């Protein structure tokens, strides 16, 4: 079985990748070195709905799939593992 991302998933991956390159990677070394919680980044991600990705829309989530959640975690972790972990804590 060959699994491929849908066009929507590829678009979402690019959106997260661009966010990671622009907002997470530039300050990742400081967060790692100083053990700082990325409050501002998490707030910005929450405003975009990324922290409620798989929550149903009726509860103010985005109703995205578990695959979308994996895409989010992989792309964010590429930029900063600590920030990715902060999304689930």
C-alpha positions as CSV (number, residue, x, y, z in Angstrom):
1,X,0.0,0.0,0.0
2,X,1.4,3.4,-1.0
3,X,0.3,6.3,1.0
4,X,0.5,9.8,-0.4
5,X,-0.6,13.1,1.0
6,X,-3.6,14.8,-0.5
7,X,-3.3,18.2,-2.1
8,X,-4.9,19.7,1.0
9,X,-2.3,18.0,3.2
10,X,0.5,19.1,1.0
11,X,-0.8,22.7,1.3
12,X,-1.0,22.4,5.0
13,X,2.5,20.9,5.2
14,X,3.8,23.9,3.3
15,X,1.9,26.3,5.5
16,X,3.4,24.8,8.7
17,X,6.9,24.5,7.1
18,X,6.8,28.2,6.2
19,X,5.6,29.1,9.7
20,X,8.5,27.0,11.2
21,X,11.1,28.6,9.0
22,X,9.9,32.1,9.7
23,X,8.9,31.9,13.4
24,X,10.4,28.9,15.1
25,X,13.9,28.2,13.6
26,X,15.3,31.7,14.0
27,X,15.0,31.5,17.8
28,X,15.2,27.8,18.4
29,X,18.8,27.8,19.7
30,X,17.9,30.4,22.4
31,X,15.0,28.3,23.6
32,X,17.1,25.2,23.7
33,X,20.1,26.9,25.4
34,X,18.1,28.8,28.0
35,X,15.3,26.3,28.4
36,X,12.6,28.9,27.7
37,X,9.0,28.0,27.1
38,X,7.9,29.3,23.7
39,X,4.9,31.2,25.0
40,X,4.6,33.7,22.1
41,X,5.0,31.1,19.4
42,X,2.4,28.8,21.1
43,X,0.0,31.7,21.4
44,X,0.4,32.5,17.7
45,X,-0.1,28.8,16.8
46,X,-3.2,28.7,19.0
47,X,-4.6,31.8,17.2
48,X,-4.2,29.8,14.0
49,X,-6.0,26.8,15.5
50,X,-2.9,24.6,15.5
51,X,-3.3,23.7,19.1
52,X,-6.9,22.5,18.5
53,X,-6.2,20.8,15.2
54,X,-8.1,17.6,15.7
55,X,-10.8,19.1,18.0
56,X,-14.3,19.0,16.4
57,X,-15.5,22.3,15.0
58,X,-18.5,22.3,17.3
59,X,-15.9,22.7,20.2
60,X,-14.0,25.5,18.3
61,X,-11.4,23.2,16.8
62,X,-10.4,22.7,13.2
63,X,-11.6,19.1,12.8
64,X,-8.4,18.0,11.0
65,X,-7.2,14.5,10.8
66,X,-4.6,12.6,12.8
67,X,-2.4,12.7,9.7
68,X,-2.6,16.5,9.8
69,X,-1.5,16.4,13.4
70,X,1.5,14.2,12.4
71,X,2.3,16.7,9.7
72,X,2.2,19.6,12.2
73,X,4.4,17.8,14.7
74,X,7.0,16.7,12.2
75,X,7.3,20.1,10.6
76,X,7.5,22.0,14.0
77,X,9.9,19.4,15.4
78,X,12.2,19.9,12.4
79,X,12.6,23.5,13.6
80,X,12.6,22.9,17.3
81,X,11.8,19.7,19.1
82,X,11.0,21.6,22.4
83,X,8.4,23.7,20.6
84,X,6.8,20.6,19.1
85,X,6.6,19.0,22.6
86,X,5.1,22.2,23.9
87,X,2.1,21.8,21.6
88,X,1.1,18.6,23.5
89,X,1.9,19.6,27.0
